[in-house]
Amino acid sequence: MIQKKVCMLGAFAVGKTSLVARFVKSIFSEKYHTTVGVKIDKKVVAGENGDINLILWDLYGEDDFQKVRMSYLRGSSGYILVVDGTRAATLDTAIGLNRNVEEAVGVLPFVVVLNKSDLTQEWEIDEGRVSQLAAQGWSFIRGSAKTGEGVEEAFQLLVEKISRA
C-alpha cells in the first residue's frame, strides 16, 4: 500500500488537532489540548489508483514565540493549512507558513481549511483576500471540526492533488 506523509500547519489554536481527530476517529472534544512537537495519526483513504495510507503529522501551532521546524516537512507529499475563520490574523500566518514551506522543501500540494464554519456569526475572514488567493491557485474548503462539515472533503481534495503531482 502506498504511504503519503501529510502535515497539518497553522497558527496556535486554529483546530489542527481537532480536524485530525474528526477525520481519523470521527470525534470532537470541546477540551483544548496544546500539541507539543508533533502528533502522528494514520488513516487509509481511497485514491485514484488504490488505497493510500495517510500518515498525518499534526505539528504544533506557530505563533510569535515559536516557529515550526521545517525539518518536520521533509518527506511530505502535501499539507493542510488550517485557518480559524473567527481570527483573521490566522490567514496571515497561513500565508507566511506557505511561503516558508516553499522555501524549505519546494512547492507541494496543499489545501486550506477555513475552520470553525459553525461560528459564522463570529467570522472575521475577508472574502476578498480568499478570492485573491483562490485566483492564485489556492484551494479553500470551509469546514468545522465540531460538526464535521468539509473535513472529509478537505482530505480527499488533498489526496487528489497529491495523486496528480
C-alpha positions, -999 to 999 in steps of 0.1 A, spaced: 0 0 0 12 35 -8 20 57 21 18 95 20 30 119 47 7 149 52 14 178 76 -11 199 94 0 235 96 -15 267 110 -14 292 138 -19 283 175 -54 270 184 -69 270 148 -82 234 152 -55 213 135 -57 185 162 -95 187 162 -96 183 124 -74 152 126 -95 137 154 -127 143 134 -111 128 102 -94 98 118 -118 89 147 -150 109 139 -148 126 173 -147 161 186 -138 174 220 -145 208 235 -114 204 256 -84 222 242 -51 203 241 -19 220 231 2 200 207 38 197 219 61 189 190 43 166 166 14 141 170 12 114 143 -20 96 132 -29 73 103 -59 67 81 -64 47 50 -82 65 22 -93 57 -13 -70 71 -40 -74 72 -78 -50 42 -81 -60 22 -49 -58 28 -12 -34 53 3 -22 51 39 -21 88 51 5 95 78 -8 127 94 17 149 111 -1 173 134 25 200 141 23 224 170 8 258 161 30 287 151 28 320 169 52 348 177 71 327 202 78 295 183 84 287 147 75 254 130 106 233 124 107 230 87 126 197 91 93 182 101 81 188 65 108 166 49 93 137 30 58 153 30 36 147 0 14 176 9 -1 196 37 -32 212 50 -31 248 61 -57 255 88 -72 289 93 -95 299 121 -124 317 105 -130 337 137 -95 351 138 -84 370 106 -47 370 117 -46 332 112 -49 337 75 -17 359 76 0 331 95 -11 306 69 3 327 41 36 330 59 37 293 65 30 285 29 59 308 19 82 291 45 72 256 32 80 265 -4 114 279 7 122 249 28 110 219 7 97 234 -25 61 235 -39 39 208 -25 1 202 -30 -19 218 -2 -54 227 8 -66 255 31 -93 246 56 -113 277 68 -122 261 101 -149 269 126 -176 274 100 -201 266 127 -193 300 142 -203 321 112 -217 349 134 -181 354 146 -165 351 112 -136 376 105 -120 362 73 -120 388 44 -137 371 14 -117 394 -9 -84 380 4 -97 345 0 -108 352 -36 -73 367 -44 -56 336 -31 -80 313 -49 -72 332 -81 -35 323 -74 -44 286 -73 -51 281 -36 -79 256 -28 -102 265 1 -127 243 20 -150 258 46 -150 233 74 -158 226 111 -141 200 132 -170 204 156 -198 195 131 -176 175 106 -185 199 77 -159 199 50 -134 176 68 -136 145 46 -137 168 15 -106 187 25 -85 155 30 -100 139 -2 -91 170 -22 -56 169 -9 -53 132 -18 -65 140 -53 -39 168 -56 -11 145 -43 -21 118 -68 -18 143 -97 15 157 -85 
